[in-house]
Structures are given as C-alpha cells and as structure tokens.
Amino acid sequence: GARAVAREGGAREMACLARLDTSLLEGPLLSSHTALASSEGVDVGSSASAPRAAFAQAPLADVGARDAFEREVVSYVKPAHGTTTLGFIFQGGVIIAVDSRASQGPSISSQTVKKVIEINPYLLGTMAGGAADCQFWLRNLGQQCRLHELAHKKRITLSAASKLLANTLYSYRGRNLSVGTMVAGWDPDGPGLYYCDSDGSRVKGQRFSVGSGSTYAYGVLDRGYDYNMDADTAIKLAQRAIFQATFRDAYSGGTVSVYHVTEDGWTKVHGDDVAELYYRYNPTEVLQR
C-alpha cells in the first residue's frame, strides 16, 4: 500500500543522488580563478590561496572608526545643491517666488525643477536644500494636513501645518537631511509665512529668502519692499529679486515662478525664463552702449 509506494519513492531518490557528478567539488574551489590567471600569464602555483595574491582585493573602508567613516562618506552621497526662493507678506496677501535649477556638485542636473509644492488649495511650501528630502517631507506634510481635515472637519491653520513639519524634521535631526523650506498660506488669522529647516527650527516672519542665491535676492527685496504696495508691484518685485539672484548665483537659474496667495487660495501668476527676463531688464539699446 502506501508504505510500499513511499519505499519505492525513496529508492528512486537515492538512485538519483548516486548518479550525481560530484567531481567539481573534489578539485580546488578557485580553479576558475586559477585558469584565468594562467591565461593572463600569471604564475599562481598549485596552492588554492595563490589566486588571492594574483587578484588583490580593493581596499576596504575602516568601518570600525565610525565617526571618521561617516564624515568621509557623507560627501559621497550628499551632492552640492543651490537654489533661490523667497516669500513675503504685503497688504494683498503673500507672494512666493522661486527659480527652477537643480545642481549636483559643479554640474546642472535640471533646469525644470518645480520648487513650489502645493500642500492644499490655501498652503504652499518651497524647496531649498536636497531635492528629494524637500519633496518627500512636503508631500508628507500634505498627507498630514489632509488627515487633520478629515479628523477635525475643518481646514488646518498655517501655524499648525508649519508646526507639524517642524516636529517631523526635528525628529530626524542629525540624520543628514537637507531641508530649508518656507510654508506660506492664508487661514482664518489672515496671511502667514513660516521658515522651517532640517534642524527643527521654525520661525515666523514677514519676508524670507532661502538658498545659495538668497543674499542677492535680499538686496533687491529689502530695497523695494513696502507692505502697502499693490499686487502688481509685489509680483514684479519678487520676479526681479529672483532674476537678479539667478544672474549672480551660478547654482540658480531656469525659470522664475511667482505665486500669489489670497483669501481665496493660491494662484500661479508667472513662469518666465530667465533669458527672456534678462533682455526685459536690460534692453538692447542699453547693452549696445
């Protein structure tokens, strides 16, 4: 019956094992390396350890010295970056302006990066620092804001949204994140603007500029800023400030995007190439002098 069938199956398995060719296991384990070395004219002798001398291993990192090891490798995985972003509050709402260039070390990796993340119809976040870090955590903030709306049946305030982001980034402090973002929007308390970064900082203010070209943008922004200016003047000021930063800062460029946040939500009002803006601000007759 069943026992006879089992015995017959076991006998067949033993017969198969007996027919296996195990001659490869009886020779040197590194025979293929030995053959390759011999074909290249390298005398490896008969020792099984000889191919190791013929094919030296690459030097290994000293992972035992952890602090020195981490300081060395962080430069390998964290490319240099640059950008220019700005935001300011005026009597007509909040203006956000950004460039679109992404860089990796001395190279330009993209000219079309979207550096404004729409968190919801009333909140915006800007990107400065590592592109992946900024995009991921701002989109994560959007998810947290949506969950807050579902739980509390009302739109999250700007103050609460910026606090959520600051708490998240603070919990990852010391993990080599690179985030410098502005969170701007309009809530029941009116227009607002916060700066948050990967150290867990959270600062409320009326105007900020973040990125490698921020010093140039501040020069234009501080000179032309007036809280009581109209919307058209504010938009032109933001556009001019970003353009001047792209002109002086090699790590900023591409296009200048300008957003206007009002009580009814945000609106993208401009997206102009910096090459076109150059000739707008420097007419041909001026350049020919």
Backbone torsions as a table, in degrees:
resi	resn	phi	psi	omega
1	GLY	NA	-133.4	-174.6
2	ALA	-65.0	-36.3	-179.3
3	ARG	-65.7	-38.1	179.6
4	ALA	-65.3	-39.7	178.8
5	VAL	-64.3	-42.3	179.8
6	ALA	-62.5	-41.9	179.8
7	ARG	-64.9	-38.6	179.8
8	GLU	-65.5	-40.3	178.5
9	GLY	-64.9	-40.5	178.6
10	GLY	-64.4	-37.2	178.6
11	ALA	-64.8	-39.9	179.1
12	ARG	-64.2	-39.1	178.8
13	GLU	-63.6	-42.6	179.8
14	MET	-64.6	-36.6	179.4
15	ALA	-66.6	-38.3	177.8
16	CYS	-64.5	-43.6	179.1
17	LEU	-62.2	-36.2	-179.1
18	ALA	-66.3	-28.5	-178.4
19	ARG	-87.1	-2.7	-179.5
20	LEU	-66.7	138.7	178.6
21	ASP	-88.9	106.8	-177.9
22	THR	-104.4	19.7	-176.8
23	SER	-66.3	-29.1	179.8
24	LEU	-64.1	-30.3	-178.9
25	LEU	-76.8	-16.6	-176.1
26	GLU	-85.8	-21.2	-179.3
27	GLY	-87.9	-176.5	177.7
28	PRO	-62.0	137.7	-179.1
29	LEU	-66.1	-25.2	-176.5
30	LEU	-104.4	28.8	-175.7
31	SER	-61.6	-35.0	-179.6
32	SER	-65.7	-38.6	176.9
33	HIS	-66.2	-38.1	179.9
34	THR	-63.8	-42.5	179.6
35	ALA	-63.7	-41.8	179.6
36	LEU	-64.3	-41.7	179.3
37	ALA	-64.0	-39.7	-179.9
38	SER	-65.1	-38.8	179.3
39	SER	-65.9	-24.6	178.3
40	GLU	-90.0	2.4	178.0
41	GLY	83.5	19.8	179.8
42	VAL	-98.3	127.3	179.4
43	ASP	-85.9	108.7	-177.5
44	VAL	-104.6	-5.5	178.6
45	GLY	70.9	-162.9	-177.1
46	SER	-101.7	-4.1	-176.6
47	SER	-75.4	139.5	179.4
48	ALA	-68.1	-22.6	-178.5
49	SER	-88.3	-7.0	-176.6
50	ALA	-62.2	-41.4	-179.4
51	PRO	-57.5	-27.2	177.9
52	ARG	-63.8	-34.7	176.8
53	ALA	-72.6	-33.8	-178.8
54	ALA	-71.4	-36.3	-178.9
55	PHE	-116.6	87.9	-176.5
56	ALA	-68.5	141.6	177.8
57	GLN	-74.1	152.5	174.9
58	ALA	-67.7	148.7	179.8
59	PRO	-62.1	138.8	-178.7
60	LEU	-97.9	146.2	178.0
61	ALA	-68.9	147.1	179.0
62	ASP	-84.5	83.1	-177.1
63	VAL	-73.6	-10.2	177.2
64	GLY	-67.6	-37.4	175.7
65	ALA	-85.0	80.5	-167.8
66	ARG	-61.9	-45.5	-176.9
67	ASP	-61.4	-47.6	179.6
68	ALA	-65.3	-38.5	179.5
69	PHE	-62.6	-44.6	-179.2
70	GLU	-67.4	-37.1	177.7
71	ARG	-64.5	-34.0	-177.9
72	GLU	-74.6	-44.1	-172.0
73	VAL	-81.8	-18.3	-178.0
74	VAL	-62.8	-30.2	178.9
75	SER	-73.1	-19.1	179.9
76	TYR	-78.4	-34.4	-172.7
77	VAL	-104.3	-5.7	-178.5
78	LYS	-117.7	91.7	-177.9
79	PRO	-67.7	154.9	176.4
80	ALA	-65.6	151.4	-176.2
81	HIS	-144.3	160.3	178.8
82	GLY	-158.9	153.6	-179.0
83	THR	-171.1	172.5	170.0
84	THR	-140.0	121.4	175.3
85	THR	-132.4	151.3	176.3
86	LEU	-150.0	159.9	175.9
87	GLY	-156.4	145.7	176.6
88	PHE	-153.6	154.8	178.3
89	ILE	-100.0	137.8	172.7
90	PHE	-140.2	-177.8	-172.1
91	GLN	-63.5	-18.6	-179.2
92	GLY	-101.2	10.0	178.8
93	GLY	130.7	-140.2	-178.8
94	VAL	-127.8	135.9	174.8
95	ILE	-109.8	131.9	175.1
96	ILE	-122.9	131.6	178.5
97	ALA	-138.0	141.3	-177.2
98	VAL	-144.6	161.2	169.6
99	ASP	-96.1	-168.3	-176.2
100	SER	-138.1	16.5	-177.5
101	ARG	-92.4	137.8	172.7
102	ALA	-121.1	139.2	-177.2
103	SER	-127.8	154.0	173.5
104	GLN	-130.6	101.6	-174.5
105	GLY	64.7	-130.4	-179.7
106	PRO	-83.9	-1.3	-174.7
107	SER	-102.0	148.3	173.3
108	ILE	-89.6	116.8	-177.3
109	SER	-90.9	-25.7	178.9
110	SER	-161.3	148.2	175.8
111	GLN	-111.7	3.9	-172.2
112	THR	-130.1	35.5	178.7
113	VAL	-77.4	132.2	176.7
114	LYS	-86.0	106.4	-173.4
115	LYS	-97.2	8.9	172.5
116	VAL	-116.2	122.3	177.9
117	ILE	-103.5	121.6	178.4
118	GLU	-80.8	104.0	-177.0
119	ILE	-71.5	-47.5	171.1
120	ASN	-155.3	-179.5	-175.9
121	PRO	-62.1	-9.0	-178.3
122	TYR	-121.1	-5.1	-176.1
123	LEU	-126.8	140.7	177.1
124	LEU	-127.8	149.1	173.0
125	GLY	-127.3	143.6	179.0
126	THR	-108.7	158.2	-177.6
127	MET	-113.6	126.9	169.8
128	ALA	-149.6	129.1	-175.3
129	GLY	122.4	-142.5	176.3
130	GLY	-75.1	126.0	-175.6
131	ALA	-60.3	-44.1	-178.1
132	ALA	-64.5	-44.3	-179.9
133	ASP	-61.1	-47.1	-177.9
134	CYS	-64.0	-47.7	-178.1
135	GLN	-61.9	-45.1	-176.3
136	PHE	-63.8	-48.4	-172.9
137	TRP	-76.8	-27.3	174.4
138	LEU	-72.6	-36.6	175.2
139	ARG	-69.6	-34.8	173.8
140	ASN	-62.5	-38.4	176.1
141	LEU	-62.5	-39.9	176.7
142	GLY	-58.8	-39.5	177.6
143	GLN	-65.8	-42.9	179.2
144	GLN	-63.6	-38.5	179.2
145	CYS	-65.4	-40.2	179.0
146	ARG	-66.3	-41.2	177.2
147	LEU	-62.9	-37.0	177.1
148	HIS	-62.8	-42.4	179.1
149	GLU	-63.5	-41.2	-179.8
150	LEU	-67.7	-35.5	-177.7
151	ALA	-77.0	-37.0	-172.6
152	HIS	-108.7	-1.6	175.9
153	LYS	61.2	28.6	175.7
154	LYS	-155.9	160.1	-177.6
155	ARG	-70.7	140.8	-179.9
156	ILE	-70.9	146.3	177.8
157	THR	-79.8	160.4	178.6
158	LEU	-62.9	-40.5	179.8
159	SER	-61.2	-42.7	-179.7
160	ALA	-68.8	-39.5	179.8
161	ALA	-63.6	-44.8	179.4
162	SER	-65.8	-33.3	178.1
163	LYS	-68.7	-37.4	176.1
164	LEU	-60.8	-44.7	179.8
165	LEU	-65.1	-44.6	-179.7
166	ALA	-61.8	-40.8	178.9
167	ASN	-65.0	-41.0	178.8
168	THR	-63.0	-46.9	-178.6
169	LEU	-67.4	-35.4	178.8
170	TYR	-63.3	-36.7	-179.5
171	SER	-67.7	-18.6	177.5
172	TYR	-107.6	16.5	-179.9
173	ARG	-62.8	137.0	-177.5
174	GLY	85.6	2.8	179.5
175	ARG	-100.3	17.3	176.2
176	ASN	67.8	29.3	169.4
177	LEU	-73.4	154.9	178.6
178	SER	-133.8	92.8	-175.7
179	VAL	-135.8	127.4	171.5
180	GLY	-137.4	99.2	-169.7
181	THR	-126.8	151.6	169.8
182	MET	-108.5	136.4	174.4
183	VAL	-112.7	118.0	-175.5
184	ALA	-126.1	153.2	178.3
185	GLY	172.4	-169.2	-179.0
186	TRP	-133.2	128.7	177.5
187	ASP	-133.6	-174.5	-179.6
188	PRO	-56.2	-21.3	177.8
189	ASP	-86.6	-0.9	-179.9
190	GLY	103.5	-164.3	-179.1
191	PRO	-71.5	151.0	179.9
192	GLY	-153.0	159.7	-178.5
193	LEU	-149.6	127.1	179.0
194	TYR	-128.7	147.5	173.0
195	TYR	-110.2	129.0	177.3
196	CYS	-130.3	144.7	177.4
197	ASP	-138.3	178.1	-173.5
198	SER	-73.2	-5.9	172.3
199	ASP	-85.1	-3.2	-178.3
200	GLY	90.6	6.5	179.0
201	SER	-69.9	148.7	176.9
202	ARG	-147.3	114.0	-174.2
203	VAL	-127.3	131.0	175.9
204	LYS	-94.5	138.5	-178.6
205	GLY	-160.0	178.7	179.5
206	GLN	-99.5	-25.5	175.2
207	ARG	-153.8	138.7	179.8
208	PHE	-139.8	153.4	167.2
209	SER	-138.4	133.2	-173.4
210	VAL	-130.3	137.8	175.6
211	GLY	125.3	178.1	-176.5
212	SER	-66.4	-25.9	179.0
213	GLY	-98.6	13.3	-173.8
214	SER	-66.2	-32.4	-179.2
215	THR	-64.5	-37.7	177.8
216	TYR	-69.6	-40.5	179.5
217	ALA	-65.0	-38.7	178.8
218	TYR	-61.5	-35.9	-179.8
219	GLY	-58.8	-43.0	178.5
220	VAL	-75.2	-41.8	-175.8
221	LEU	-64.8	-46.1	-178.1
222	ASP	-66.3	-32.4	-179.2
223	ARG	-73.6	-38.2	-173.9
224	GLY	-101.0	-4.4	-174.4
225	TYR	-72.0	135.8	174.4
226	ASP	-150.1	121.4	-175.8
227	TYR	-57.8	-32.5	-174.4
228	ASN	-90.4	9.1	179.9
229	MET	-70.7	158.8	179.8
230	ASP	-81.4	172.7	-174.0
231	ALA	-63.8	-41.5	-178.2
232	ASP	-62.9	-41.6	178.4
233	THR	-65.9	-39.9	-179.9
234	ALA	-64.7	-41.4	179.9
235	ILE	-64.8	-43.0	179.3
236	LYS	-65.9	-36.3	178.2
237	LEU	-64.0	-45.6	179.9
238	ALA	-63.4	-42.3	179.5
239	GLN	-63.5	-42.6	-179.8
240	ARG	-66.6	-39.2	-179.1
241	ALA	-63.4	-44.2	178.8
242	ILE	-67.3	-40.9	179.5
243	PHE	-60.0	-45.9	-179.2
244	GLN	-63.0	-33.2	176.9
245	ALA	-68.3	-40.2	178.9
246	THR	-67.9	-28.9	-180.0
247	PHE	-70.3	-35.3	-176.1
248	ARG	-98.3	-25.4	-175.3
249	ASP	-104.4	119.9	-177.0
250	ALA	-66.5	-21.6	-176.5
251	TYR	-93.7	7.1	176.8
252	SER	-122.6	146.0	-179.4
253	GLY	166.9	-160.1	179.7
254	GLY	89.4	-113.7	178.7
255	THR	-124.0	156.6	177.0
256	VAL	-106.7	115.1	179.1
257	SER	-106.4	133.0	-178.4
258	VAL	-124.1	131.3	177.6
259	TYR	-118.3	145.0	176.8
260	HIS	-121.8	121.6	180.0
261	VAL	-104.4	124.7	178.3
262	THR	-125.7	-173.1	179.0
263	GLU	-62.3	-25.0	-179.3
264	ASP	-91.1	1.4	179.5
265	GLY	115.8	-174.1	-177.1
266	TRP	-92.9	153.5	176.7
267	THR	-140.1	133.7	173.7
268	LYS	-84.4	120.1	-173.5
269	VAL	-105.1	-22.0	-178.5
270	HIS	-148.6	151.6	171.9
271	GLY	-155.9	80.8	-171.3
272	ASP	-110.2	141.3	176.7
273	ASP	-69.2	139.1	-176.9
274	VAL	-66.2	-26.5	177.6
275	ALA	-65.3	-38.2	177.4
276	GLU	-70.5	-38.2	179.2
277	LEU	-66.1	-32.0	179.5
278	TYR	-58.8	-46.0	-179.0
279	TYR	-76.8	-20.4	174.5
280	ARG	-71.1	-41.4	-178.7
281	TYR	-86.9	-15.0	178.5
282	ASN	-129.5	82.3	-177.9
283	PRO	-56.2	155.1	-175.0
284	THR	-59.2	-39.1	-178.2
285	GLU	-65.9	-28.0	177.5
286	VAL	-73.8	-41.0	-177.5
287	LEU	-67.6	-26.1	-177.3
288	GLN	-83.0	-7.1	-179.2
289	ARG	-72.2	NA	NA
